[in-house]
């Protein structure tokens, strides 16, 4: 029986594995897609303390090496579900069943995409899903934000402090964002508004140079010249495999606080998959440490 199984090989999951292994526990990590998670797509990380100007792939590779040197096993296999019993937890994959004393879920979330051509190709080259992460790279440049909720308006406000101009593109005429947030954005002289409008084409060669947009009302198209497009149309947590076992909020995030405990004893949630106010690299690794501590204490009983 393994002491701790971690589901998810992103930064939260690998940090949890690191801390648990250093505590002397046997650790097995399952990852469905790529080791490192979303951070591997970041061309440069400048907001992680003490490690400026490192790429997301470099960060993930270093963390992977640090973890595997401690003897942590990593399997590239999706987890179908987790079963709970008084004596142990059972992690079910396509090929086998694995018993353990505690489980850390660090499955993350994925960005909701626009679904237009070249979106994936230009990610990291003008297309971004995180204004806080990448906004500083576009200092004094024209940028745009897609979305109409609190995240989109908050991103626009953040970007307005460093970018030359920020254009908010929203498919509807009305916004879902809080009135106070909207009022702050409308008071900014360098924030512009394109409502009832949708992006339909990304322009440029190796880097984004503009967006072709179309009016939902008139059907007319136009080109907006920007150096970056920040997409803020929501995230989708990767928690469907645990529906029915663990408590979730209406959006599908696992209900867990800063201690990472869920409603089921011995199962912990870390990183972007749990309910939290800030989803950043720093908070993901912090969750990994907190979840590992709780899990190894559980596994030691």
N, C-alpha and C positions, 0 to 999 in steps of 0.2 A: 504494500500500500504506500502510495506517495503521500508525503506530508501535505504539500500544497500544489494545486493545479491552478495555473493562470490561464484564462481564456482571453487571448489577445496579445499580439506581439508588438504593440506600439510602445510609445515612451512610458505610459503609465504601467503597462503590463511588464515591460522589461525592468523598470525600476523596482516594481514589486518583487520580481524574481531575484534581482540583485540583493535587495535587503533581506529577503527570506533565506537565500543561500548563505549570506554572510552570517546569518543567525544559526547556521548549521542544519537547516531543514532541506529535505529533498524536494526539488521543484521541477515540475514539468510544465512547459508553455505550449499552448496550441495557437497557431496563427493561420487564418483562412487564406490570406492573400500575400502581403509583403511585410517582411520584418521592418519595423520602424514606423509603420502607419503613415498618416497624412503628412508628417513632417518631412518625409523623404522627397516630397514634391517642392519643398521650399528651396529656391536657389541660394538663399543666404539668410542666416539667422543673426539678428543684431540685438535681440531683446532678451537673450538668456544670460544671466549674470556670469561674468568671468570668462565667457567664450564668444567674443565678438567675431564677426566675419567668417563664420563656419557655415558650410552648406548643410541642409537638412540631411542629405545622404551621409555626409561625413559624421554628423552627430549620431545618426542611427547606427552606422557601422561601428563606431567606437563603443557605443552602449552594448551592441550585440557581442563584440569581442570581450568586453568586460564581464558580461554575464556568462558567456560560454566558458571562459577561463575558470569560473567557479564551479563548473560541472553541471550547470543547468541544462536540461534536455529541452530541445525545441523541435516540435513536430509541425510541419506545414499541412494542416488538416483541419477542415471546418468542424466545429462542435455543433451537434444537432440539438442537444438538450442537456439539462442537468437534473438529476434525480436526488431527492433528499430522503434520508432515512436516519433513525436514531443513532446508528452505529457509524455511518460514513456518508460521504457524498459520492455520487457516481456521475462521471462525465461521459456522455455518449457521443461517439464520432461515427462516421460512415463505416468504419472498419472494426471498431472494438469498443470495449467498455473499460473505463479506468476509475479505480476507487482511490479516494483521498480523504484526508481529515478536514481540509478546508479548501474553498474555492474562491479565487479572486476573479471577478468579471471585469475585464478592461477592453471591451469590444469596440469602444469608440463610437463615433457617428460619422456620417458622410454628408458632405455638402449637397444641398439640392441644386442641381445644375439647370441652366437655361435650356439645354438641349439643342443648341444651334451649331452649325458646322464650325470646326476648328477651335471649339471651346477647350477641349482637352489639350490640343496641340499648343495653344498659346498660354496655357496655365503656367505661371512663372515667367512669362514673357509679355506681361501686360494684363493678363487675366489673373485676378486674385480673389480669394474668398475670405481674406482676413485683413481689414484695414489697419488694425493695430500692428500686425506683423509686418506689413509691406508698405504702409503709407509713406514712411520716411524715404523710401527709395524714389518717390515721385515729388520731392520737394520742388516747389515753384513750377510744377507742370499742370496741365489741364487733365482732370480725371472725371470719371462718372461712377455713379452708384446705381445699381438696379435693385429695386425693392420698395416696399411701402410700409414696413413695420418699424418697430423700435430699433432693431438692429441696423436697418438701412439708414434711418435718420441719424442715429448715433454715430454711425460710420461717417456720414457726410459732415457732421459737426467736427468730428476728430480730424478729418482730412482737410477741412476748411482752414485749419490753423497752420498748415504747412504747404498745401497745394495752391496753385495760382487760381484755379476755378474748380468747382465741383458741381456737376449736373446730375440731378436725381431723376432717374427714368423709372416711371411707374405705369403699369398697364391700366390702372383704374384712375378715376378722377378724384377719388377720396382715399385717404390714408388710414391705415390701421394703427399708426403710431400714436402715442399719448399726445394730447393737445399741448401740454407744456413743452414737450420735445419739439413738436412742429413749430411752435411759436419761436423757440430759440433759433431753429434753422432758418425760418423765414426772416429773421432779423439780421442774418448774415448777408453782407453785400456780395460775397463771392460764391454763394450757393444759388444755382439756377434750377428750374423745374420743368420737366417734360412729362406731363401727365397724359393718360390715355394713349400711351406710346409703348411699343415693344421693340427690343433689338432683334434684328433678323440676319445681320451679316457682320462678321468681324473682319476688319481691313488691316492690311499690312503684310510684310514678308515674315521675317523671323521674329519681329516684335509688333505688337499692336500699335496702329497709328490712327485708328478711327473706328466708328461703329455706324453701320447703316441702320436707321430706325424707321418705323412705319407708324403712322397715326392710326389708332383703332377706329377713329370716327370718320376721317376722310379717306383713308387708304393711301394717302400721300407719303412718299418716302423722302428722307433727307439724310445727310451725312454729318455726324458729330465728330470733330477731330479731338481725340484724347490720346494720352499716353498710357492710360490704365483704366480698366473697368473692374470695379469691386462688386462682386455678386453677393447680395444679402437677401436671398429669398427663402432662407430657412435651412435647417439641418434635419437629418433623419437618423435617430439613434439605432444602432445595430443590436437590438434587444429582442427581436421577435422570437428567438429560440427559447426565451425564458418566460414568455407569456403564460400566465396561469400559476407559475411558481412564485414569482417575486412581484411585489407591489411596484407599480409604475404610475407616473403622472399622465395627464391626458395626451401629452405629446409622445409618450412611450419611453421617457427617461426613467431609469431605476431610481426609486426613492431611497436616497442615502445622503447623510450629512457629511461633515468634514471628517468624521471618524470612519466613514466608508461602510458602515454596517447597514445591511438591508433588513427586511422583516423576517428573514430566515437565518437562524443562528448558524454561523460557520460559512456563510456566503457573503462576500464583500464586493462592492462596486467601486471602481476607480477610474478616473479620467472622464472623457467626454460623454460616456454612456450614462453617467449619473446626473441627478438634478444638482445644478450649481450655477452660480452667478457669472463666473469667469471661466472660459474655456481657452487656456493658453498652455504653452509648453511647460511653463513653470508650475502651473496648478496641476498638470497631469503627473509630473514627476513627484510632486508633493503628495498627491493622492496615492501614488504607488508606494511611497514610504509608509503612509498611515495605514493603508490596507494590509501591507506585509506585516506590520507590527501586530495588528489585530488578528491576522490569520495565524502567525506563528504562536501567539499566545493560545489561540483556540486549538491548534494542532498539538500543543504541549500538554493539554489536559488529559 
